[in-house]
Amino acid sequence: MIILAFLAFYVAFNLGANDVANAMGTSVGSKAVTLKQAIIIAGILEFTGAVLFGHGVTETLGTKIANPDLFITTPQTLLLGMVAVLISSGVWLQIATSLGLPVSSSHAVVGAIAGFSWIALGINAIDWSSIGLISIGWILTPVISGIVAAFFYSLIQHWILEQPNPLLHLQEWIPWLSAILLSVFGVIVLPSLTQPLTNFLIEEVGLNLPPHDIPIFTGAAAAIGLTLYSWRQLDHSTIQNLKSKIQNPVESLFGRFQLLSACFVAFAHGSNDVGNAIAPLAVISYIQRTGSVPNNGLNIPIWILILGGIGIVAGLAIWGKKVIATIGENIISLQPSSGFCAELATATTILLASRLGLPVSTSHALVGGVVGIGLVQNLKSIKFQTLQGIAAAWIITVPISAILSAAIFSIIRMIFNSK
């Protein structure tokens, strides 16, 4: 089990090195924070999100992609398959990170599960509808995020940045920007934090709302409180006494907004993507403990969540700067105002996709948002050579992971059966 735990840590390490750039890449690129500050902030929030709220995605990946019922008579086959998933997805994420390419760890894990399932049970074992939805997400996510980012940045550019006294206009816009930012992130992240309040509203108060709307309602309510708090903190005296490495006072203030948005993205990312690293280990642990497959739900031991969180933070700290540089610096040159819009667009896109039930990739959304900013600023400012490499990595992630997983599973099964 120690070796398997190390493999899960290896996947989490590479996930942290690659995917955490989604949260902090634009903040570093716009110089709202330094790379060291980004690593510390993201490390804390990613770990907290992973440990406290990483159960849901882990259970989905562990029990929904490859149907456990198909492995009832051969749980050992599922165990060996999940070992192949850990190795193949970890290797691919490491390759992508070494090249500075932001890829989707979710796609890597789904592709790996599909690969071993095909070899183990045949082509019908793969849920092709899920693969189709992922493909739709590839296409729609960056497009929608780019449109939303371009829209927000156009508004900020017209109503604030291009005005005779942009700082004065920004002061007038602070409550609106606070409300937009915290409301968007509130309905993504805060439903998890406010689940006890949700249960209270249902069981004790008898609030009659559709099940999917109650978490959104409680999250939005909490976001309003955060908005009021933010407005109190960003008063006139605070604006007049800003001290920052960013000399432009308008961009300096936008840097504060951007840092807040990056924190929410980091927390949400940790709570969602940790499952990509530890779901296979959770399934393996379940099979070893019970001798059966998890076809009635999957309980994730806390030590597995902690292992995933530590792995993500370690990968970010040691190797994360390469992908952070790709997103934050090598697509377009960013200022805090544009970086803030890119992150806001990312959150909005994820929320819309979640409401429609579409699987999305945070890296796809953020890259699309950055490109949207570039289209508003100047088409020539976009480094299309970087985008070509990123797009190629997106396209080949699922098939490469599937092929790696299928090959590794075949070798593992051969070795196991020869004993």
Rosetta blueprint (number, residue, H / E / L):
1 M L
2 I H
3 I H
4 L H
5 A H
6 F H
7 L H
8 A H
9 F H
10 Y H
11 V H
12 A H
13 F H
14 N H
15 L H
16 G H
17 A H
18 N H
19 D H
20 V L
21 A H
22 N H
23 A H
24 M H
25 G H
26 T H
27 S H
28 V H
29 G H
30 S L
31 K L
32 A L
33 V L
34 T L
35 L H
36 K H
37 Q H
38 A H
39 I H
40 I H
41 I H
42 A H
43 G H
44 I H
45 L H
46 E H
47 F H
48 T H
49 G H
50 A H
51 V H
52 L H
53 F H
54 G L
55 H H
56 G H
57 V H
58 T H
59 E H
60 T H
61 L H
62 G H
63 T H
64 K L
65 I L
66 A L
67 N L
68 P H
69 D H
70 L H
71 F H
72 I L
73 T L
74 T L
75 P H
76 Q H
77 T H
78 L H
79 L H
80 L H
81 G H
82 M H
83 V H
84 A H
85 V H
86 L H
87 I H
88 S H
89 S H
90 G H
91 V H
92 W H
93 L H
94 Q H
95 I H
96 A H
97 T H
98 S H
99 L L
100 G L
101 L L
102 P L
103 V L
104 S L
105 S H
106 S H
107 H H
108 A H
109 V H
110 V H
111 G H
112 A H
113 I H
114 A H
115 G H
116 F H
117 S H
118 W H
119 I H
120 A H
121 L H
122 G L
123 I H
124 N H
125 A H
126 I L
127 D L
128 W H
129 S H
130 S H
131 I H
132 G H
133 L H
134 I H
135 S H
136 I H
137 G H
138 W H
139 I H
140 L H
141 T H
142 P H
143 V H
144 I H
145 S H
146 G H
147 I H
148 V H
149 A H
150 A H
151 F H
152 F H
153 Y H
154 S H
155 L H
156 I H
157 Q H
158 H H
159 W H
160 I H
161 L H
162 E L
163 Q L
164 P L
165 N L
166 P H
167 L H
168 L H
169 H H
170 L H
171 Q H
172 E H
173 W H
174 I H
175 P H
176 W H
177 L H
178 S H
179 A H
180 I H
181 L H
182 L H
183 S H
184 V H
185 F H
186 G H
187 V H
188 I H
189 V H
190 L H
191 P H
192 S H
193 L H
194 T L
195 Q H
196 P H
197 L H
198 T H
199 N H
200 F H
201 L H
202 I H
203 E H
204 E H
205 V H
206 G L
207 L L
208 N L
209 L L
210 P L
211 P L
212 H L
213 D H
214 I H
215 P H
216 I H
217 F H
218 T H
219 G H
220 A H
221 A H
222 A H
223 A H
224 I H
225 G H
226 L H
227 T H
228 L H
229 Y H
230 S H
231 W H
232 R H
233 Q H
234 L L
235 D L
236 H H
237 S H
238 T H
239 I H
240 Q H
241 N L
242 L L
243 K L
244 S L
245 K L
246 I L
247 Q L
248 N L
249 P H
250 V H
251 E H
252 S H
253 L H
254 F H
255 G H
256 R H
257 F H
258 Q H
259 L H
260 L H
261 S H
262 A H
263 C H
264 F H
265 V H
266 A H
267 F H
268 A H
269 H H
270 G H
271 S H
272 N H
273 D H
274 V H
275 G H
276 N H
277 A H
278 I H
279 A H
280 P H
281 L H
282 A H
283 V H
284 I H
285 S H
286 Y H
287 I H
288 Q H
289 R H
290 T H
291 G L
292 S L
293 V L
294 P L
295 N L
296 N L
297 G L
298 L L
299 N L
300 I L
301 P L
302 I H
303 W H
304 I H
305 L H
306 I H
307 L H
308 G H
309 G H
310 I H
311 G H
312 I H
313 V H
314 A H
315 G H
316 L H
317 A H
318 I H
319 W H
320 G L
321 K H
322 K H
323 V H
324 I H
325 A H
326 T H
327 I H
328 G H
329 E H
330 N L
331 I L
332 I L
333 S L
334 L L
335 Q L
336 P H
337 S H
338 S H
339 G H
340 F H
341 C H
342 A H
343 E H
344 L H
345 A H
346 T H
347 A H
348 T H
349 T H
350 I H
351 L H
352 L H
353 A H
354 S H
355 R H
356 L H
357 G L
358 L L
359 P L
360 V L
361 S L
362 T H
363 S H
364 H H
365 A H
366 L H
367 V H
368 G H
369 G H
370 V H
371 V H
372 G H
373 I H
374 G H
375 L H
376 V H
377 Q H
378 N L
379 L H
380 K H
381 S H
382 I L
383 K L
384 F H
385 Q H
386 T H
387 L H
388 Q H
389 G H
390 I H
391 A H
392 A H
393 A H
394 W H
395 I H
396 I H
397 T H
398 V H
399 P H
400 I H
401 S H
402 A H
403 I H
404 L H
405 S H
406 A H
407 A H
408 I H
409 F H
410 S H
411 I H
412 I H
413 R H
414 M H
415 I H
416 F H
417 N H
418 S H
419 K L
